[in-house]
């Protein structure tokens, strides 16, 4: 996943590329509260996602950059990363 995130950040239109990516385990929320489990949809609906993780992440980053002001995000980054 880190490799995908690095590739997306290198190719996005925001101009931002992190010098390093690391997992901060001291934050109050984690993967279990934000990761989708698609097993029920696959089993009951025979559904499969049509968008790859890398493509979806790239599109999300591009949308976010187009719809948010960089200074506003920078000033509220701590809250934005931990709010639900």
Secondary structure, 3 states (H helix, E strand, C coil): CHHHHHHHHHHCCCCCCCCCCCCCCCCCCCHHHHCCCCHHHHHHHCCCCCCCHHHHHHHHHHHHHHHCCHHHHHHCHHHHHHCC
